[in-house]
Amino acid sequence: MNDLYEIYEKCGISRQVYDYGEAVLSDLAERFTQFDRTAEYNQLKVLSAMSKCKVSESCFVPSTGYGYNDRGRETLEKVYATVFGTEDALVRPQITCGTHALSTALSAILRPGDEMLSISGKPYDTLEEVIGIRPCTGSLAEYGITYSQVDLLGDGSFDYEGIRKAVKDNTKLVTIQRSKGYQTRPSLSVDAIKDAIGYVKGINSDIVIMVDNCYGEFVETKEPSDYGADMVVGSLIKNPGGGLAPTGGYICGTKECIDKCAYRLTSPGLGREVGATLDINRSYYQGLFLAPTVTCAALKGAVFAANIYEKLGFDVIPNGSESRHDIIQSVTLGTPEAVKAFCNGIQSASPVDSYVTAEPWDMPGYDSEVIMAAGAFISGSSIELSADAPMRPPYAVYFQGGLTWYHAKTGILRSLQALVDEDIVQL
Ligand SMILES: *Cc1c(COP(=O)(O)O)cnc(C)c1O
Protein backbone atom coordinates (compact mmCIF):
# COMPACT_ATOMS: atom_id res chain seq x y z
CA MET A 1 0.00 0.00 0.00
CA ASN A 2 2.85 2.42 -0.77
CA ASP A 3 0.49 4.42 -2.93
CA LEU A 4 -1.74 5.08 0.01
CA TYR A 5 1.04 6.42 2.22
CA GLU A 6 2.07 8.74 -0.59
CA ILE A 7 -1.16 10.67 -0.27
CA TYR A 8 -1.01 10.73 3.53
CA GLU A 9 2.50 12.16 3.29
CA LYS A 10 1.14 14.93 1.09
CA CYS A 11 -1.41 15.59 3.83
CA GLY A 12 1.34 16.18 6.37
CA ILE A 13 1.38 12.81 8.11
CA SER A 14 4.75 11.25 8.90
CA ARG A 15 5.56 7.64 8.11
CA GLN A 16 5.80 6.91 11.81
CA VAL A 17 2.34 8.29 12.60
CA TYR A 18 0.85 6.53 9.59
CA ASP A 19 2.37 3.17 10.54
CA TYR A 20 1.21 3.61 14.11
CA GLY A 21 -2.33 4.16 12.85
CA GLU A 22 -2.21 1.14 10.55
CA ALA A 23 -1.04 -1.09 13.40
CA VAL A 24 -3.94 0.07 15.57
CA LEU A 25 -6.36 -0.38 12.69
CA SER A 26 -5.33 -3.98 12.03
CA ASP A 27 -7.04 -5.02 15.29
CA LEU A 28 -10.32 -3.27 14.59
CA ALA A 29 -11.75 -5.30 11.69
CA GLU A 30 -14.33 -7.10 13.83
CA ARG A 31 -15.58 -3.90 15.45
CA PHE A 32 -15.93 -2.26 12.07
CA THR A 33 -17.97 -5.18 10.79
CA GLN A 34 -20.37 -4.76 13.71
CA PHE A 35 -20.80 -1.07 12.90
CA ASP A 36 -21.44 -1.93 9.25
CA ARG A 37 -24.19 -4.37 10.24
CA THR A 38 -25.92 -1.80 12.44
CA ALA A 39 -25.74 0.69 9.58
CA GLU A 40 -27.21 -1.89 7.22
CA TYR A 41 -30.13 -2.48 9.59
CA ASN A 42 -30.76 1.22 10.04
CA GLN A 43 -30.43 1.96 6.34
CA LEU A 44 -33.25 -0.46 5.66
CA LYS A 45 -35.26 1.00 8.54
CA VAL A 46 -35.05 4.47 6.97
CA LEU A 47 -35.63 3.19 3.45
CA SER A 48 -38.73 1.25 4.40
CA ALA A 49 -40.12 4.24 6.35
CA MET A 50 -39.70 6.43 3.27
CA SER A 51 -41.40 3.84 1.13
CA LYS A 52 -44.25 3.30 3.61
CA CYS A 53 -44.87 7.06 3.87
CA LYS A 54 -44.86 7.40 0.09
CA VAL A 55 -42.13 10.02 -0.16
CA SER A 56 -42.39 11.54 -3.61
CA GLU A 57 -40.79 14.33 -5.58
CA SER A 58 -43.62 16.66 -4.59
CA CYS A 59 -42.27 16.48 -1.01
CA PHE A 60 -39.34 18.63 -2.14
CA VAL A 61 -41.45 21.58 -3.26
CA PRO A 62 -40.67 24.64 -1.12
CA SER A 63 -43.38 26.37 0.91
CA THR A 64 -43.38 30.03 1.93
CA GLY A 65 -45.34 32.35 4.21
CA TYR A 66 -47.43 30.50 6.80
CA GLY A 67 -46.51 27.18 5.26
CA TYR A 68 -50.04 25.75 5.37
CA ASN A 69 -50.47 22.32 3.79
CA ASP A 70 -46.77 21.72 3.37
CA ARG A 71 -46.88 18.15 2.15
CA GLY A 72 -43.12 17.75 2.34
CA ARG A 73 -43.06 18.78 6.00
CA GLU A 74 -46.03 16.60 6.93
CA THR A 75 -44.63 13.55 5.15
CA LEU A 76 -41.18 14.07 6.65
CA GLU A 77 -42.70 14.13 10.11
CA LYS A 78 -44.47 10.83 9.34
CA VAL A 79 -41.14 9.36 8.17
CA TYR A 80 -39.43 10.40 11.40
CA ALA A 81 -42.29 8.99 13.48
CA THR A 82 -42.00 5.70 11.60
CA VAL A 83 -38.20 5.51 11.96
CA PHE A 84 -38.35 6.28 15.68
CA GLY A 85 -41.39 4.11 16.33
CA THR A 86 -43.57 6.92 17.66
CA GLU A 87 -47.11 8.13 16.97
CA ASP A 88 -46.00 11.53 15.79
CA ALA A 89 -43.08 13.89 15.25
CA LEU A 90 -42.07 17.52 14.79
CA VAL A 91 -39.09 18.00 12.47
CA ARG A 92 -38.50 21.57 11.45
CA PRO A 93 -36.08 24.36 10.67
CA GLN A 94 -38.01 26.53 13.16
CA ILE A 95 -36.47 24.34 15.86
CA THR A 96 -33.12 26.11 15.85
CA CYS A 97 -30.91 23.49 17.55
CA GLY A 98 -30.91 20.62 20.01
CA THR A 99 -31.17 22.88 23.04
CA HIS A 100 -34.22 24.58 21.54
CA ALA A 101 -35.84 21.23 20.79
CA LEU A 102 -35.27 20.11 24.40
CA SER A 103 -36.41 23.46 25.80
CA THR A 104 -39.57 23.30 23.66
CA ALA A 105 -40.33 19.76 24.81
CA LEU A 106 -39.83 20.66 28.47
CA SER A 107 -41.88 23.83 28.41
CA ALA A 108 -44.60 22.10 26.40
CA ILE A 109 -45.20 19.51 29.09
CA LEU A 110 -44.40 21.30 32.36
CA ARG A 111 -46.74 23.75 34.13
CA PRO A 112 -46.21 25.91 37.24
CA GLY A 113 -45.97 23.73 40.33
CA ASP A 114 -44.69 20.70 38.38
CA GLU A 115 -41.30 19.18 39.02
CA MET A 116 -38.93 17.71 36.47
CA LEU A 117 -36.49 15.04 37.50
CA SER A 118 -33.25 14.12 35.77
CA ILE A 119 -32.28 10.53 36.52
CA SER A 120 -29.02 10.60 34.57
CA GLY A 121 -27.29 13.23 36.69
CA LYS A 122 -26.36 16.71 35.61
CA PRO A 123 -27.89 17.54 32.24
CA TYR A 124 -26.02 18.97 29.24
CA ASP A 125 -24.48 22.40 29.94
CA THR A 126 -26.91 24.48 27.88
CA LEU A 127 -29.90 22.92 29.67
CA GLU A 128 -28.74 24.32 33.00
CA GLU A 129 -29.99 27.72 31.88
CA VAL A 130 -33.16 26.30 30.35
CA ILE A 131 -34.03 24.66 33.65
CA GLY A 132 -32.67 27.49 35.80
CA ILE A 133 -29.95 25.52 37.58
CA ARG A 134 -27.90 28.50 36.51
CA PRO A 135 -30.24 31.50 36.70
CA CYS A 136 -31.37 32.77 33.32
CA THR A 137 -34.15 34.95 31.98
CA GLY A 138 -37.07 32.84 30.85
CA SER A 139 -35.92 29.65 32.57
CA LEU A 140 -38.40 27.03 33.76
CA ALA A 141 -37.54 28.08 37.32
CA GLU A 142 -38.97 31.56 36.60
CA TYR A 143 -42.28 29.87 35.80
CA GLY A 144 -42.35 28.05 39.12
CA ILE A 145 -41.21 24.71 37.77
CA THR A 146 -38.85 22.91 40.14
CA TYR A 147 -36.00 20.58 39.31
CA SER A 148 -34.39 17.67 41.04
CA GLN A 149 -31.70 15.25 40.03
CA VAL A 150 -30.54 11.72 40.79
CA ASP A 151 -26.94 11.06 39.84
CA LEU A 152 -25.85 7.86 38.14
CA LEU A 153 -24.01 5.40 40.37
CA GLY A 154 -20.23 5.17 40.30
CA ASP A 155 -20.35 2.46 37.61
CA GLY A 156 -22.57 4.62 35.38
CA SER A 157 -25.78 2.69 36.06
CA PHE A 158 -29.11 4.15 37.23
CA ASP A 159 -29.60 4.65 40.97
CA TYR A 160 -32.98 2.93 41.20
CA GLU A 161 -33.36 3.39 44.95
CA GLY A 162 -32.52 7.08 44.58
CA ILE A 163 -35.06 7.40 41.75
CA ARG A 164 -37.85 5.87 43.83
CA LYS A 165 -37.13 8.32 46.64
CA ALA A 166 -36.92 11.32 44.29
CA VAL A 167 -40.24 10.78 42.49
CA LYS A 168 -42.84 13.02 44.16
CA ASP A 169 -46.55 13.60 43.61
CA ASN A 170 -45.78 16.60 41.43
CA THR A 171 -43.06 14.90 39.36
CA LYS A 172 -44.49 15.47 35.90
CA LEU A 173 -41.53 14.67 33.68
CA VAL A 174 -38.43 12.52 33.93
CA THR A 175 -35.50 13.28 31.67
CA ILE A 176 -32.75 10.91 30.62
CA GLN A 177 -29.69 12.01 28.68
CA ARG A 178 -28.41 9.20 26.46
CA SER A 179 -25.01 10.69 25.66
CA LYS A 180 -22.51 11.87 28.22
CA GLY A 181 -22.13 15.35 26.71
CA TYR A 182 -19.20 17.18 28.31
CA GLN A 183 -18.88 14.74 31.18
CA THR A 184 -16.66 11.77 31.79
CA ARG A 185 -19.44 9.33 32.73
CA PRO A 186 -20.29 6.50 30.32
CA SER A 187 -23.08 7.05 27.80
CA LEU A 188 -26.22 5.00 28.30
CA SER A 189 -27.20 2.01 26.20
CA VAL A 190 -30.72 1.77 24.82
CA ASP A 191 -31.13 -1.37 26.96
CA ALA A 192 -30.23 0.51 30.13
CA ILE A 193 -32.63 3.32 29.18
CA LYS A 194 -35.33 0.74 28.47
CA ASP A 195 -35.04 -0.64 32.02
CA ALA A 196 -35.14 2.84 33.53
CA ILE A 197 -38.25 3.74 31.51
CA GLY A 198 -39.96 0.58 32.76
CA TYR A 199 -38.98 1.37 36.32
CA VAL A 200 -40.26 4.97 36.27
CA LYS A 201 -43.51 3.96 34.54
CA GLY A 202 -43.90 1.30 37.24
CA ILE A 203 -43.82 4.01 39.91
CA ASN A 204 -46.26 6.28 38.06
CA SER A 205 -47.32 5.57 34.50
CA ASP A 206 -48.49 9.18 34.05
CA ILE A 207 -44.95 10.57 34.24
CA VAL A 208 -43.78 11.79 30.85
CA ILE A 209 -40.37 10.41 29.97
CA MET A 210 -38.18 12.49 27.71
CA VAL A 211 -34.87 11.25 26.34
CA ASP A 212 -32.21 13.69 25.17
CA ASN A 213 -31.23 11.56 22.19
CA CYS A 214 -28.42 13.82 20.89
CA TYR A 215 -25.54 11.87 19.34
CA GLY A 216 -27.26 8.53 19.96
CA GLU A 217 -29.41 8.20 16.84
CA PHE A 218 -28.62 5.16 14.66
CA VAL A 219 -25.76 4.02 16.90
CA GLU A 220 -27.87 1.00 17.82
CA THR A 221 -30.69 -0.71 15.93
CA LYS A 222 -33.28 0.45 18.49
CA GLU A 223 -34.07 3.90 19.83
CA PRO A 224 -35.35 4.74 23.34
CA SER A 225 -38.75 5.50 21.78
CA ASP A 226 -39.02 1.83 20.80
CA TYR A 227 -39.21 1.11 24.54
CA GLY A 228 -41.78 3.56 25.79
CA ALA A 229 -40.02 6.93 25.98
CA ASP A 230 -42.79 9.49 25.49
CA MET A 231 -40.45 11.86 23.65
CA VAL A 232 -37.02 11.54 22.04
CA VAL A 233 -35.39 14.83 21.17
CA GLY A 234 -32.35 15.85 19.17
CA SER A 235 -30.57 18.10 16.73
CA LEU A 236 -30.52 17.84 12.94
CA ILE A 237 -26.93 19.04 12.73
CA LYS A 238 -25.96 15.86 14.55
CA ASN A 239 -26.61 12.23 13.54
CA PRO A 240 -30.10 12.26 11.96
CA GLY A 241 -29.36 15.18 9.64
CA GLY A 242 -26.70 13.06 7.97
CA GLY A 243 -24.52 16.14 7.43
CA LEU A 244 -26.93 17.59 4.87
CA ALA A 245 -29.57 19.21 7.06
CA PRO A 246 -28.49 22.86 7.29
CA THR A 247 -30.29 23.55 10.61
CA GLY A 248 -33.11 22.22 12.75
CA GLY A 249 -34.21 19.84 15.44
CA TYR A 250 -36.69 17.05 15.99
CA ILE A 251 -39.05 15.78 18.65
CA CYS A 252 -40.62 12.34 18.14
CA GLY A 253 -43.20 11.08 20.59
CA THR A 254 -46.76 10.34 21.55
CA LYS A 255 -49.50 12.26 19.77
CA GLU A 256 -50.41 14.04 23.00
CA CYS A 257 -46.83 15.19 23.65
CA ILE A 258 -46.21 16.27 20.07
CA ASP A 259 -49.44 18.31 20.00
CA LYS A 260 -48.32 20.14 23.13
CA CYS A 261 -44.85 20.70 21.66
CA ALA A 262 -46.35 22.13 18.47
CA TYR A 263 -48.49 24.61 20.41
CA ARG A 264 -45.43 25.67 22.37
CA LEU A 265 -43.13 25.84 19.33
CA THR A 266 -45.36 28.06 17.19
CA SER A 267 -48.34 29.42 19.07
CA PRO A 268 -51.39 28.23 20.99
CA GLY A 269 -54.10 27.79 18.39
CA LEU A 270 -51.72 27.45 15.46
CA GLY A 271 -49.61 24.48 16.49
CA ARG A 272 -48.15 22.33 13.76
CA GLU A 273 -50.19 23.77 10.90
CA VAL A 274 -47.77 26.65 10.32
CA GLY A 275 -44.07 26.69 9.55
CA ALA A 276 -42.81 27.27 6.04
CA THR A 277 -39.95 24.96 5.06
CA LEU A 278 -38.61 27.23 2.29
CA ASP A 279 -36.30 25.02 0.27
CA ILE A 280 -35.02 22.80 3.02
CA ASN A 281 -37.03 19.58 2.85
CA ARG A 282 -34.93 17.80 0.29
CA SER A 283 -31.86 18.08 2.51
CA TYR A 284 -33.84 16.69 5.46
CA TYR A 285 -34.93 13.63 3.51
CA GLN A 286 -31.57 13.06 1.89
CA GLY A 287 -29.72 13.64 5.15
CA LEU A 288 -31.90 11.17 7.01
CA PHE A 289 -31.34 8.69 4.20
CA LEU A 290 -27.56 9.01 4.64
CA ALA A 291 -27.63 9.22 8.44
CA PRO A 292 -27.09 5.50 9.17
CA THR A 293 -23.87 5.32 7.12
CA VAL A 294 -22.65 8.72 8.31
CA THR A 295 -23.18 7.64 11.92
CA CYS A 296 -21.28 4.45 11.11
CA ALA A 297 -18.33 6.45 9.76
CA ALA A 298 -18.32 8.56 12.93
CA LEU A 299 -18.35 5.41 15.08
CA LYS A 300 -15.36 3.98 13.24
CA GLY A 301 -13.50 7.24 13.81
CA ALA A 302 -14.39 7.22 17.50
CA VAL A 303 -13.14 3.67 18.02
CA PHE A 304 -9.98 4.37 16.04
CA ALA A 305 -9.25 7.43 18.19
CA ALA A 306 -9.99 5.50 21.40
CA ASN A 307 -7.52 2.80 20.48
CA ILE A 308 -4.81 5.18 19.33
CA TYR A 309 -4.89 7.31 22.47
CA GLU A 310 -5.50 4.45 24.88
CA LYS A 311 -2.35 2.71 23.65
CA LEU A 312 -0.44 5.94 24.26
CA GLY A 313 -1.52 5.90 27.90
CA PHE A 314 -4.29 8.54 27.88
CA ASP A 315 -7.63 8.03 29.63
CA VAL A 316 -10.26 7.51 26.98
CA ILE A 317 -14.01 7.21 27.42
CA PRO A 318 -15.34 4.89 26.14
CA ASN A 319 -12.23 2.68 26.22
CA GLY A 320 -10.92 1.01 23.10
CA SER A 321 -12.92 -2.18 23.43
CA GLU A 322 -16.25 -1.38 25.08
CA SER A 323 -19.54 -1.18 23.21
CA ARG A 324 -20.68 2.17 21.82
CA HIS A 325 -23.82 4.09 22.70
CA ASP A 326 -23.07 7.41 21.04
CA ILE A 327 -20.54 8.88 18.61
CA ILE A 328 -18.59 10.91 21.16
CA GLN A 329 -15.07 10.00 22.15
CA SER A 330 -13.40 11.74 25.02
CA VAL A 331 -9.65 11.75 25.44
CA THR A 332 -8.23 13.22 28.63
CA LEU A 333 -5.09 14.99 27.51
CA GLY A 334 -4.27 16.65 30.84
CA THR A 335 -2.95 20.04 29.72
CA PRO A 336 -4.31 23.05 27.83
CA GLU A 337 -1.39 22.81 25.36
CA ALA A 338 -2.25 19.22 24.45
CA VAL A 339 -5.94 20.14 24.02
CA LYS A 340 -5.03 22.98 21.65
CA ALA A 341 -2.63 20.79 19.65
CA PHE A 342 -5.21 18.01 19.31
CA CYS A 343 -7.96 20.40 18.22
CA ASN A 344 -5.74 22.14 15.72
CA GLY A 345 -4.72 18.80 14.26
CA ILE A 346 -8.39 18.12 13.58
CA GLN A 347 -8.83 21.65 12.26
CA SER A 348 -5.98 21.30 9.79
CA ALA A 349 -7.60 18.17 8.34
CA SER A 350 -10.91 19.92 7.64
CA PRO A 351 -12.29 20.49 4.15
CA VAL A 352 -13.27 24.05 5.15
CA ASP A 353 -11.09 26.50 7.12
CA SER A 354 -8.13 24.12 7.27
CA TYR A 355 -5.79 27.10 7.50
CA VAL A 356 -7.24 28.70 10.65
CA THR A 357 -6.14 28.17 14.24
CA ALA A 358 -8.79 27.29 16.82
CA GLU A 359 -8.70 29.40 20.01
CA PRO A 360 -10.73 29.08 23.24
CA TRP A 361 -13.68 31.47 23.61
CA ASP A 362 -16.62 32.25 25.91
CA MET A 363 -19.34 30.41 24.10
CA PRO A 364 -22.92 31.34 25.12
CA GLY A 365 -24.52 28.66 27.29
CA TYR A 366 -21.27 27.22 28.66
CA ASP A 367 -19.73 28.11 32.02
CA SER A 368 -16.05 27.94 31.04
CA GLU A 369 -14.15 28.82 27.89
CA VAL A 370 -14.55 26.29 25.10
CA ILE A 371 -12.20 25.50 22.22
CA MET A 372 -13.85 24.13 19.11
CA ALA A 373 -12.20 22.69 16.08
CA ALA A 374 -14.49 22.44 13.13
CA GLY A 375 -14.13 23.08 9.49
CA ALA A 376 -17.61 22.10 8.53
CA PHE A 377 -19.83 22.66 5.51
CA ILE A 378 -22.65 23.40 7.95
CA SER A 379 -21.63 25.87 10.63
CA GLY A 380 -21.35 24.21 14.04
CA SER A 381 -22.33 20.81 12.69
CA SER A 382 -20.93 18.16 14.99
CA ILE A 383 -21.83 15.18 12.82
CA GLU A 384 -19.00 16.56 10.70
CA LEU A 385 -15.53 15.91 12.04
CA SER A 386 -15.13 18.16 15.04
CA ALA A 387 -13.49 18.37 18.42
CA ASP A 388 -14.32 20.55 21.35
CA ALA A 389 -13.13 20.93 24.89
CA PRO A 390 -14.10 23.07 27.84
CA MET A 391 -10.85 24.72 28.99
CA ARG A 392 -10.89 23.32 32.50
CA PRO A 393 -9.30 20.34 34.23
CA PRO A 394 -9.04 17.48 33.47
CA TYR A 395 -8.53 18.95 29.97
CA ALA A 396 -10.54 16.32 28.20
CA VAL A 397 -11.24 16.79 24.53
CA TYR A 398 -14.53 15.55 23.04
CA PHE A 399 -14.15 14.31 19.57
CA GLN A 400 -16.98 13.38 17.23
CA GLY A 401 -18.27 13.03 13.73
CA GLY A 402 -16.87 12.49 10.30
CA LEU A 403 -19.10 12.33 7.24
CA THR A 404 -16.79 9.62 5.91
CA TRP A 405 -14.57 7.21 7.78
CA TYR A 406 -11.55 8.20 5.68
CA HIS A 407 -11.91 11.81 6.72
CA ALA A 408 -12.26 10.84 10.38
CA LYS A 409 -9.13 8.70 10.07
CA THR A 410 -7.13 11.52 8.55
CA GLY A 411 -8.30 13.97 11.20
CA ILE A 412 -7.25 11.63 14.00
CA LEU A 413 -3.86 11.01 12.41
CA ARG A 414 -3.41 14.78 12.08
CA SER A 415 -4.26 15.24 15.76
CA LEU A 416 -1.64 12.66 16.65
CA GLN A 417 0.85 14.30 14.32
CA ALA A 418 0.29 17.64 16.09
CA LEU A 419 0.95 16.06 19.48
CA VAL A 420 4.08 14.34 18.15
CA ASP A 421 5.34 17.55 16.52
CA GLU A 422 4.97 19.42 19.83
CA ASP A 423 6.81 16.65 21.73
CA ILE A 424 3.74 15.98 23.87
CA VAL A 425 3.62 12.39 22.62
CA GLN A 426 6.49 10.06 21.71
CA LEU A 427 5.69 7.10 19.49
C1 LIG B 1 -25.44 18.79 21.48
C2 LIG B 1 -26.25 18.38 22.66
C3 LIG B 1 -27.30 19.15 23.12
C4 LIG B 1 -27.63 20.51 22.56
O1 LIG B 1 -27.73 20.58 21.22
P1 LIG B 1 -27.35 21.93 20.43
O2 LIG B 1 -27.80 21.63 19.07
O3 LIG B 1 -25.88 22.13 20.57
O4 LIG B 1 -28.13 23.02 21.07
C5 LIG B 1 -28.04 18.68 24.18
N1 LIG B 1 -27.76 17.51 24.75
C6 LIG B 1 -26.73 16.75 24.35
C7 LIG B 1 -26.46 15.46 25.04
C8 LIG B 1 -25.95 17.15 23.28
O5 LIG B 1 -24.94 16.39 22.88
The ligand as an SDF file (V2000), in Angstrom:
LIG
                    3D

 15 15  0  0  0  0  0  0  0  0999 V2000
  -25.4420   18.7880   21.4820 C   0  0  0  0  0  0  0  0  0  0  0  0
  -26.2540   18.3810   22.6550 C   0  0  0  0  0  0  0  0  0  0  0  0
  -27.3040   19.1550   23.1170 C   0  0  0  0  0  0  0  0  0  0  0  0
  -27.6280   20.5140   22.5590 C   0  0  0  0  0  0  0  0  0  0  0  0
  -27.7310   20.5780   21.2190 O   0  0  0  0  0  0  0  0  0  0  0  0
  -27.3530   21.9350   20.4330 P   0  0  0  0  0  0  0  0  0  0  0  0
  -27.7970   21.6320   19.0700 O   0  0  0  0  0  0  0  0  0  0  0  0
  -25.8820   22.1320   20.5710 O   0  0  0  0  0  0  0  0  0  0  0  0
  -28.1260   23.0240   21.0740 O   0  0  0  0  0  0  0  0  0  0  0  0
  -28.0430   18.6800   24.1760 C   0  0  0  0  0  0  0  0  0  0  0  0
  -27.7610   17.5130   24.7530 N   0  0  0  0  0  0  0  0  0  0  0  0
  -26.7320   16.7470   24.3460 C   0  0  0  0  0  0  0  0  0  0  0  0
  -26.4560   15.4600   25.0390 C   0  0  0  0  0  0  0  0  0  0  0  0
  -25.9540   17.1540   23.2820 C   0  0  0  0  0  0  0  0  0  0  0  0
  -24.9450   16.3890   22.8750 O   0  0  0  0  0  0  0  0  0  0  0  0
  1  2  1  0
  2  3  1  0
  2 14  2  0
  3  4  1  0
  3 10  2  0
  4  5  1  0
  5  6  1  0
  6  7  2  0
  6  8  1  0
  6  9  1  0
 10 11  1  0
 11 12  2  0
 12 13  1  0
 12 14  1  0
 14 15  1  0
M  END
$$$$
